[in-house]
Amino acid sequence: MKKIIQLLFLVSLSSFSQVGGESIYNFLNLTGSAKQAALGGKTLTLLDDVNQPLWNPSTINQDLDNQLSVNYLNYLADVNLTSASFAHMVSRNFGTIHAGITYLNYGKFIRADESGIETGNFKAYDFSFSVGYSYNIFQTDFFIGANLKLINSVIENYSSFGVGADLALLYYNEYDSYVFTLVVRNIGYQVTVFDETREELPLEIDLGASYKLENVPITFHFTFDNLQKWYISESNPSNATTDIDGNVTSEEISFFNNAIRHLAMGVELFPKGAFNIRLGYNFRRAKELQLIDKRTFAGFTAGFGLKMNKLKFSYAFSKYHPASNASTFSLQINLN
């Protein structure tokens, strides 16, 4: 098992894929964790959140033993995402197994024939089930982990089935103030297709880090995402300029403007306290959803966490547009 995980991890580093809108099963890149959402939506180094292994299997650890989390995301346009995660330590020698499910419901749609006559309703949804495992590389502070995912997508009477995997490497030492991780997400294959075209899974290579201040109860989180494709920006037609002769010049995106879109960051105040506050900013979301001559605060995220004995409640608010926001709710339960 360990040799297989190491081999897959090394092979996957040479993988390449596309981003946004060019692949199938993009719901795999939506987070159901309110804590992760509040910290910019991309955080990869949360060691006390049982939802984190859905994105980074190397964070599976024995402290998550018998932790159960249920999550609800009220997404855009009445789309709803529900997810659940659970971890169980089989034994101290073997380690901990993590399992999770994600269900994205697009709601009901009106069915009509070619003449426009309504013939009823139909539904569409995405679903995934994952199992993950990680272990500590002998006599080091490095942890390696893997998820195996079964994926199903349904639109009316049409469906698609796929398999995927996540591979991750984590550096963590309880005496250090920093944590680093490298994650390769959504490696896989679309087994059955909707039509005659087979599509790629939304592969991502992400680098994450966090830093805890020594004498102040604050932790910073940083994620550099989509490293498999450096140029991820597109010119906004609304930002094009027209000269006096009517010549149109498209927006030019600078090196820095493109580079900053790979970054999401967050800060958590009182991370070990009974009550904590979380703030985040997703630069790519902010750039892609900005409006001309109007401040929208797109990309901004905020939330809080509340611990009550064996319960942890978290809430996140994510800003997308003046007309669209998203709220995420998570309840983590200690079953020990």
C-alpha positions as a Markdown table, in Angstrom:
| # | Residue | x | y | z |
|---|---|---|---|---|
| 1 | Met | 0.0 | 0.0 | 0.0 |
| 2 | Lys | 2.8 | 2.5 | 1.0 |
| 3 | Lys | 4.8 | 1.7 | -2.2 |
| 4 | Ile | 1.8 | 2.2 | -4.4 |
| 5 | Ile | 1.0 | 5.6 | -2.9 |
| 6 | Gln | 4.6 | 6.7 | -3.3 |
| 7 | Leu | 4.7 | 5.6 | -6.9 |
| 8 | Leu | 1.4 | 7.3 | -7.7 |
| 9 | Phe | 2.6 | 10.5 | -6.0 |
| 10 | Leu | 5.8 | 10.7 | -8.1 |
| 11 | Val | 4.1 | 9.9 | -11.4 |
| 12 | Ser | 1.4 | 12.5 | -10.8 |
| 13 | Leu | 3.9 | 15.4 | -10.5 |
| 14 | Ser | 4.3 | 15.3 | -14.2 |
| 15 | Ser | 0.5 | 15.6 | -14.8 |
| 16 | Phe | -1.0 | 18.5 | -16.7 |
| 17 | Ser | -4.6 | 19.7 | -16.9 |
| 18 | Gln | -6.8 | 22.6 | -17.6 |
| 19 | Val | -8.7 | 25.0 | -15.2 |
| 20 | Gly | -12.2 | 26.4 | -15.0 |
| 21 | Gly | -14.8 | 25.5 | -17.6 |
| 22 | Glu | -12.6 | 23.1 | -19.5 |
| 23 | Ser | -13.2 | 19.9 | -17.5 |
| 24 | Ile | -16.0 | 17.8 | -15.9 |
| 25 | Tyr | -16.9 | 17.2 | -12.3 |
| 26 | Asn | -15.9 | 20.8 | -11.3 |
| 27 | Phe | -17.9 | 20.5 | -8.1 |
| 28 | Leu | -14.9 | 18.6 | -6.7 |
| 29 | Asn | -13.3 | 22.0 | -6.3 |
| 30 | Leu | -16.1 | 23.4 | -4.1 |
| 31 | Thr | -15.5 | 23.2 | -0.4 |
| 32 | Gly | -18.1 | 22.2 | 2.1 |
| 33 | Ser | -16.0 | 23.2 | 5.1 |
| 34 | Ala | -17.0 | 26.5 | 6.7 |
| 35 | Lys | -13.5 | 26.9 | 8.2 |
| 36 | Gln | -11.8 | 26.4 | 4.8 |
| 37 | Ala | -14.3 | 28.7 | 3.1 |
| 38 | Ala | -13.8 | 31.5 | 5.6 |
| 39 | Leu | -10.0 | 31.4 | 5.1 |
| 40 | Gly | -10.2 | 32.1 | 1.4 |
| 41 | Gly | -11.7 | 28.8 | 0.2 |
| 42 | Lys | -8.4 | 27.1 | -0.7 |
| 43 | Thr | -6.7 | 26.4 | 2.6 |
| 44 | Leu | -4.8 | 23.1 | 2.8 |
| 45 | Thr | -3.1 | 23.0 | 6.2 |
| 46 | Leu | -6.0 | 22.6 | 8.6 |
| 47 | Leu | -5.0 | 19.7 | 10.9 |
| 48 | Asp | -8.0 | 19.9 | 13.3 |
| 49 | Asp | -10.8 | 20.0 | 10.6 |
| 50 | Val | -12.1 | 16.5 | 9.7 |
| 51 | Asn | -13.3 | 18.0 | 6.4 |
| 52 | Gln | -9.8 | 19.0 | 5.3 |
| 53 | Pro | -8.8 | 15.5 | 4.1 |
| 54 | Leu | -11.3 | 15.8 | 1.3 |
| 55 | Trp | -8.9 | 18.3 | -0.2 |
| 56 | Asn | -5.6 | 17.1 | 1.4 |
| 57 | Pro | -5.4 | 13.5 | 2.5 |
| 58 | Ser | -2.0 | 14.0 | 4.1 |
| 59 | Thr | -3.7 | 15.9 | 6.9 |
| 60 | Ile | -5.4 | 12.7 | 8.1 |
| 61 | Asn | -4.1 | 12.1 | 11.7 |
| 62 | Gln | -5.1 | 10.3 | 14.9 |
| 63 | Asp | -6.5 | 13.5 | 16.5 |
| 64 | Leu | -9.4 | 13.2 | 14.0 |
| 65 | Asp | -10.3 | 9.8 | 15.4 |
| 66 | Asn | -14.1 | 9.5 | 15.6 |
| 67 | Gln | -14.7 | 13.1 | 14.4 |
| 68 | Leu | -17.9 | 13.5 | 12.3 |
| 69 | Ser | -18.7 | 16.6 | 10.4 |
| 70 | Val | -21.9 | 17.6 | 8.4 |
| 71 | Asn | -21.8 | 20.6 | 6.2 |
| 72 | Tyr | -24.2 | 22.7 | 4.1 |
| 73 | Leu | -23.3 | 25.3 | 1.5 |
| 74 | Asn | -26.0 | 27.6 | 0.2 |
| 75 | Tyr | -24.3 | 28.3 | -3.1 |
| 76 | Leu | -25.2 | 30.6 | -6.0 |
| 77 | Ala | -28.6 | 30.5 | -7.8 |
| 78 | Asp | -30.2 | 28.2 | -5.2 |
| 79 | Val | -27.6 | 25.5 | -5.8 |
| 80 | Asn | -27.0 | 23.6 | -2.6 |
| 81 | Leu | -24.0 | 21.5 | -1.6 |
| 82 | Thr | -24.2 | 19.0 | 1.3 |
| 83 | Ser | -21.2 | 17.0 | 2.5 |
| 84 | Ala | -20.1 | 14.8 | 5.4 |
| 85 | Ser | -16.8 | 13.6 | 6.7 |
| 86 | Phe | -15.7 | 11.0 | 9.2 |
| 87 | Ala | -12.4 | 9.7 | 10.5 |
| 88 | His | -11.6 | 6.5 | 12.5 |
| 89 | Met | -8.3 | 5.3 | 13.8 |
| 90 | Val | -8.1 | 1.6 | 13.1 |
| 91 | Ser | -5.1 | 1.1 | 15.3 |
| 92 | Arg | -2.0 | 3.0 | 16.3 |
| 93 | Asn | 0.1 | 0.8 | 14.1 |
| 94 | Phe | -2.1 | 1.0 | 11.0 |
| 95 | Gly | -3.3 | 4.6 | 11.4 |
| 96 | Thr | -6.5 | 6.5 | 10.5 |
| 97 | Ile | -9.0 | 6.0 | 7.7 |
| 98 | His | -11.1 | 8.9 | 6.4 |
| 99 | Ala | -14.3 | 8.8 | 4.5 |
| 100 | Gly | -16.4 | 11.6 | 2.9 |
| 101 | Ile | -19.3 | 12.3 | 0.7 |
| 102 | Thr | -20.2 | 15.3 | -1.4 |
| 103 | Tyr | -23.6 | 16.0 | -2.9 |
| 104 | Leu | -24.3 | 19.0 | -5.1 |
| 105 | Asn | -28.0 | 19.5 | -6.0 |
| 106 | Tyr | -28.8 | 21.8 | -8.9 |
| 107 | Gly | -32.5 | 21.8 | -8.2 |
| 108 | Lys | -35.5 | 21.0 | -10.5 |
| 109 | Phe | -35.7 | 22.1 | -14.2 |
| 110 | Ile | -38.6 | 22.2 | -16.6 |
| 111 | Arg | -38.6 | 19.6 | -19.3 |
| 112 | Ala | -39.9 | 20.6 | -22.7 |
| 113 | Asp | -40.0 | 19.1 | -26.1 |
| 114 | Glu | -38.7 | 20.6 | -29.4 |
| 115 | Ser | -41.9 | 22.6 | -29.7 |
| 116 | Gly | -41.5 | 24.2 | -26.3 |
| 117 | Ile | -44.4 | 22.2 | -24.7 |
| 118 | Glu | -43.6 | 21.4 | -21.1 |
| 119 | Thr | -43.6 | 17.7 | -20.3 |
| 120 | Gly | -42.7 | 17.8 | -16.6 |
| 121 | Asn | -39.6 | 18.3 | -14.5 |
| 122 | Phe | -36.2 | 16.8 | -14.2 |
| 123 | Lys | -33.3 | 17.1 | -11.8 |
| 124 | Ala | -29.5 | 17.3 | -12.0 |
| 125 | Tyr | -26.9 | 16.5 | -9.3 |
| 126 | Asp | -23.3 | 15.6 | -8.7 |
| 127 | Phe | -22.1 | 13.1 | -6.1 |
| 128 | Ser | -18.8 | 11.8 | -4.9 |
| 129 | Phe | -17.6 | 9.3 | -2.3 |
| 130 | Ser | -14.0 | 9.2 | -1.1 |
| 131 | Val | -11.8 | 7.1 | 1.1 |
| 132 | Gly | -8.4 | 8.4 | 2.3 |
| 133 | Tyr | -5.4 | 7.3 | 4.2 |
| 134 | Ser | -2.1 | 8.8 | 5.3 |
| 135 | Tyr | 1.1 | 7.7 | 7.1 |
| 136 | Asn | 4.2 | 9.2 | 8.6 |
| 137 | Ile | 7.3 | 8.5 | 6.6 |
| 138 | Phe | 9.7 | 6.7 | 8.9 |
| 139 | Gln | 11.8 | 8.9 | 11.2 |
| 140 | Thr | 10.8 | 12.1 | 9.4 |
| 141 | Asp | 8.3 | 14.9 | 9.8 |
| 142 | Phe | 6.7 | 14.2 | 6.4 |
| 143 | Phe | 3.3 | 12.6 | 5.9 |
| 144 | Ile | 2.0 | 11.2 | 2.6 |
| 145 | Gly | -1.6 | 10.6 | 1.9 |
| 146 | Ala | -4.0 | 9.5 | -0.8 |
| 147 | Asn | -7.8 | 9.7 | -1.5 |
| 148 | Leu | -9.7 | 7.4 | -3.8 |
| 149 | Lys | -12.9 | 8.9 | -5.2 |
| 150 | Leu | -15.9 | 7.5 | -7.0 |
| 151 | Ile | -17.8 | 10.2 | -8.9 |
| 152 | Asn | -21.3 | 10.3 | -10.4 |
| 153 | Ser | -23.0 | 13.1 | -12.3 |
| 154 | Val | -26.6 | 13.0 | -13.4 |
| 155 | Ile | -28.6 | 15.3 | -15.7 |
| 156 | Glu | -32.2 | 14.1 | -16.4 |
| 157 | Asn | -31.8 | 10.5 | -17.7 |
| 158 | Tyr | -28.2 | 10.9 | -18.6 |
| 159 | Ser | -25.4 | 10.1 | -16.3 |
| 160 | Ser | -21.6 | 10.0 | -16.1 |
| 161 | Phe | -19.3 | 7.9 | -13.9 |
| 162 | Gly | -15.7 | 8.6 | -13.0 |
| 163 | Val | -12.9 | 7.6 | -10.7 |
| 164 | Gly | -10.4 | 10.0 | -9.2 |
| 165 | Ala | -7.6 | 10.3 | -6.7 |
| 166 | Asp | -5.8 | 12.9 | -4.6 |
| 167 | Leu | -2.1 | 12.6 | -3.6 |
| 168 | Ala | -0.4 | 14.8 | -1.0 |
| 169 | Leu | 2.8 | 15.4 | 0.9 |
| 170 | Leu | 2.8 | 17.3 | 4.2 |
| 171 | Tyr | 5.5 | 18.6 | 6.5 |
| 172 | Tyr | 4.5 | 19.1 | 10.1 |
| 173 | Asn | 6.4 | 19.2 | 13.4 |
| 174 | Glu | 4.5 | 20.1 | 16.5 |
| 175 | Tyr | 7.4 | 22.2 | 17.7 |
| 176 | Asp | 7.6 | 24.3 | 14.5 |
| 177 | Ser | 5.4 | 27.3 | 13.8 |
| 178 | Tyr | 5.0 | 26.5 | 10.1 |
| 179 | Val | 3.3 | 23.8 | 8.0 |
| 180 | Phe | 3.9 | 23.1 | 4.3 |
| 181 | Thr | 2.0 | 20.8 | 1.9 |
| 182 | Leu | 2.0 | 19.9 | -1.8 |
| 183 | Val | -1.3 | 18.4 | -3.1 |
| 184 | Val | -2.2 | 17.0 | -6.5 |
| 185 | Arg | -6.0 | 16.8 | -6.7 |
| 186 | Asn | -8.5 | 15.2 | -9.0 |
| 187 | Ile | -6.2 | 12.8 | -11.0 |
| 188 | Gly | -8.6 | 10.5 | -12.7 |
| 189 | Tyr | -10.6 | 9.2 | -15.6 |
| 190 | Gln | -14.2 | 9.6 | -16.9 |
| 191 | Val | -15.3 | 6.0 | -17.3 |
| 192 | Thr | -18.7 | 6.7 | -18.8 |
| 193 | Val | -19.5 | 9.9 | -20.7 |
| 194 | Phe | -22.6 | 12.0 | -21.3 |
| 195 | Asp | -22.2 | 11.8 | -25.1 |
| 196 | Glu | -19.4 | 10.7 | -27.4 |
| 197 | Thr | -16.8 | 13.1 | -25.9 |
| 198 | Arg | -14.7 | 12.1 | -22.9 |
| 199 | Glu | -13.7 | 15.0 | -20.7 |
| 200 | Glu | -10.8 | 15.6 | -18.3 |
| 201 | Leu | -11.2 | 15.9 | -14.6 |
| 202 | Pro | -10.4 | 19.3 | -13.0 |
| 203 | Leu | -6.8 | 18.4 | -12.0 |
| 204 | Glu | -5.0 | 20.9 | -9.7 |
| 205 | Ile | -1.5 | 21.1 | -8.2 |
| 206 | Asp | -1.6 | 23.3 | -5.1 |
| 207 | Leu | 1.1 | 24.4 | -2.7 |
| 208 | Gly | -0.1 | 25.4 | 0.8 |
| 209 | Ala | 1.5 | 26.8 | 3.9 |
| 210 | Ser | 0.6 | 28.2 | 7.3 |
| 211 | Tyr | 2.5 | 30.1 | 10.0 |
| 212 | Lys | 1.5 | 30.5 | 13.6 |
| 213 | Leu | 2.8 | 33.6 | 15.5 |
| 214 | Glu | 4.8 | 32.6 | 18.6 |
| 215 | Asn | 3.4 | 35.1 | 21.1 |
| 216 | Val | 0.2 | 36.2 | 19.5 |
| 217 | Pro | -2.9 | 33.9 | 18.9 |
| 218 | Ile | -2.9 | 34.3 | 15.1 |
| 219 | Thr | -2.3 | 31.8 | 12.3 |
| 220 | Phe | -1.8 | 32.8 | 8.7 |
| 221 | His | -2.7 | 30.5 | 5.8 |
| 222 | Phe | -1.4 | 30.7 | 2.2 |
| 223 | Thr | -2.3 | 28.7 | -0.9 |
| 224 | Phe | -0.8 | 28.9 | -4.4 |
| 225 | Asp | -3.2 | 26.9 | -6.6 |
| 226 | Asn | -3.3 | 25.7 | -10.2 |
| 227 | Leu | 0.4 | 25.4 | -10.5 |
| 228 | Gln | -0.1 | 22.9 | -13.4 |
| 229 | Lys | -1.1 | 25.9 | -15.6 |
| 230 | Trp | 0.7 | 29.2 | -15.0 |
| 231 | Tyr | -1.3 | 31.5 | -17.2 |
| 232 | Ile | -4.9 | 31.3 | -15.8 |
| 233 | Ser | -6.1 | 34.8 | -16.5 |
| 234 | Glu | -8.4 | 36.0 | -19.3 |
| 235 | Ser | -8.9 | 39.5 | -20.6 |
| 236 | Asn | -12.1 | 41.1 | -19.5 |
| 237 | Pro | -14.0 | 42.6 | -22.6 |
| 238 | Ser | -15.4 | 45.3 | -20.3 |
| 239 | Asn | -11.8 | 46.6 | -19.7 |
| 240 | Ala | -11.0 | 47.0 | -23.4 |
| 241 | Thr | -10.3 | 50.5 | -24.5 |
| 242 | Thr | -11.3 | 52.3 | -27.7 |
| 243 | Asp | -9.3 | 55.2 | -29.3 |
| 244 | Ile | -10.7 | 58.2 | -31.2 |
| 245 | Asp | -10.5 | 56.2 | -34.5 |
| 246 | Gly | -12.6 | 53.4 | -33.1 |
| 247 | Asn | -9.8 | 50.9 | -32.7 |
| 248 | Val | -10.4 | 48.5 | -29.8 |
| 249 | Thr | -7.4 | 47.4 | -27.6 |
| 250 | Ser | -8.0 | 44.4 | -25.4 |
| 251 | Glu | -6.9 | 44.4 | -21.8 |
| 252 | Glu | -3.3 | 43.4 | -21.2 |
| 253 | Ile | -2.7 | 41.3 | -18.1 |
| 254 | Ser | 0.7 | 41.8 | -16.5 |
| 255 | Phe | 2.9 | 39.1 | -15.1 |
| 256 | Phe | 2.1 | 40.2 | -11.6 |
| 257 | Asn | -1.6 | 40.4 | -12.3 |
| 258 | Asn | -1.6 | 36.8 | -13.5 |
| 259 | Ala | 0.7 | 35.6 | -10.7 |
| 260 | Ile | -1.4 | 37.0 | -7.9 |
| 261 | Arg | -4.5 | 35.1 | -9.2 |
| 262 | His | -2.8 | 31.9 | -8.0 |
| 263 | Leu | -2.9 | 33.1 | -4.4 |
| 264 | Ala | -5.6 | 32.7 | -1.7 |
| 265 | Met | -4.8 | 33.7 | 1.8 |
| 266 | Gly | -6.5 | 33.7 | 5.2 |
| 267 | Val | -5.9 | 34.6 | 8.9 |
| 268 | Glu | -7.4 | 33.0 | 12.0 |
| 269 | Leu | -7.6 | 34.8 | 15.3 |
| 270 | Phe | -7.6 | 32.7 | 18.5 |
| 271 | Pro | -7.2 | 29.4 | 16.6 |
| 272 | Lys | -7.2 | 27.3 | 19.8 |
| 273 | Gly | -9.8 | 29.3 | 21.6 |
| 274 | Ala | -13.4 | 28.5 | 22.3 |
| 275 | Phe | -14.3 | 31.3 | 19.9 |
| 276 | Asn | -12.3 | 32.2 | 16.8 |
| 277 | Ile | -12.6 | 34.7 | 13.9 |
| 278 | Arg | -11.5 | 33.9 | 10.4 |
| 279 | Leu | -10.8 | 36.2 | 7.4 |
| 280 | Gly | -9.7 | 35.4 | 3.9 |
| 281 | Tyr | -9.2 | 36.7 | 0.4 |
| 282 | Asn | -9.2 | 34.9 | -2.9 |
| 283 | Phe | -7.3 | 37.0 | -5.5 |
| 284 | Arg | -8.5 | 35.1 | -8.6 |
| 285 | Arg | -12.2 | 35.4 | -7.6 |
| 286 | Ala | -11.7 | 39.1 | -6.9 |
| 287 | Lys | -10.1 | 39.7 | -10.3 |
| 288 | Glu | -12.6 | 37.7 | -12.3 |
| 289 | Leu | -15.7 | 39.1 | -10.6 |
| 290 | Gln | -14.7 | 42.8 | -10.3 |
| 291 | Leu | -16.9 | 45.4 | -11.9 |
| 292 | Ile | -15.7 | 48.6 | -13.6 |
| 293 | Asp | -15.8 | 51.7 | -11.4 |
| 294 | Lys | -17.5 | 49.9 | -8.6 |
| 295 | Arg | -16.2 | 48.2 | -5.4 |
| 296 | Thr | -17.8 | 44.7 | -5.1 |
| 297 | Phe | -15.6 | 43.2 | -2.4 |
| 298 | Ala | -15.6 | 40.0 | -4.5 |
| 299 | Gly | -13.1 | 37.5 | -3.2 |
| 300 | Phe | -13.5 | 38.5 | 0.5 |
| 301 | Thr | -14.5 | 35.8 | 3.0 |
| 302 | Ala | -15.2 | 35.8 | 6.7 |
| 303 | Gly | -16.5 | 33.5 | 9.4 |
| 304 | Phe | -16.2 | 32.3 | 12.9 |
| 305 | Gly | -15.9 | 29.1 | 14.9 |
| 306 | Leu | -17.5 | 28.2 | 18.3 |
| 307 | Lys | -16.5 | 25.2 | 20.4 |
| 308 | Met | -19.0 | 23.8 | 22.8 |
| 309 | Asn | -17.7 | 20.7 | 24.7 |
| 310 | Lys | -17.8 | 18.0 | 22.0 |
| 311 | Leu | -19.3 | 20.2 | 19.3 |
| 312 | Lys | -17.6 | 22.7 | 16.9 |
| 313 | Phe | -19.9 | 25.0 | 14.9 |
| 314 | Ser | -18.4 | 27.1 | 12.1 |
| 315 | Tyr | -19.9 | 29.6 | 9.7 |
| 316 | Ala | -18.5 | 31.3 | 6.6 |
| 317 | Phe | -19.6 | 34.1 | 4.4 |
| 318 | Ser | -18.2 | 34.3 | 0.8 |
| 319 | Lys | -18.6 | 37.4 | -1.3 |
| 320 | Tyr | -19.0 | 36.9 | -5.0 |
| 321 | His | -21.0 | 39.7 | -6.4 |
| 322 | Pro | -23.3 | 42.5 | -5.2 |
| 323 | Ala | -26.2 | 40.3 | -6.1 |
| 324 | Ser | -24.7 | 36.9 | -5.0 |
| 325 | Asn | -23.2 | 35.7 | -1.8 |
| 326 | Ala | -22.7 | 32.2 | -0.3 |
| 327 | Ser | -23.0 | 30.9 | 3.2 |
| 328 | Thr | -21.4 | 27.7 | 4.6 |
| 329 | Phe | -22.4 | 26.0 | 7.8 |
| 330 | Ser | -20.4 | 23.1 | 9.4 |
| 331 | Leu | -21.0 | 21.1 | 12.6 |
| 332 | Gln | -18.2 | 18.9 | 13.8 |
| 333 | Ile | -19.0 | 16.3 | 16.5 |
| 334 | Asn | -16.6 | 14.4 | 18.7 |
| 335 | Leu | -18.0 | 10.9 | 19.0 |
| 336 | Asn | -15.4 | 9.7 | 21.5 |
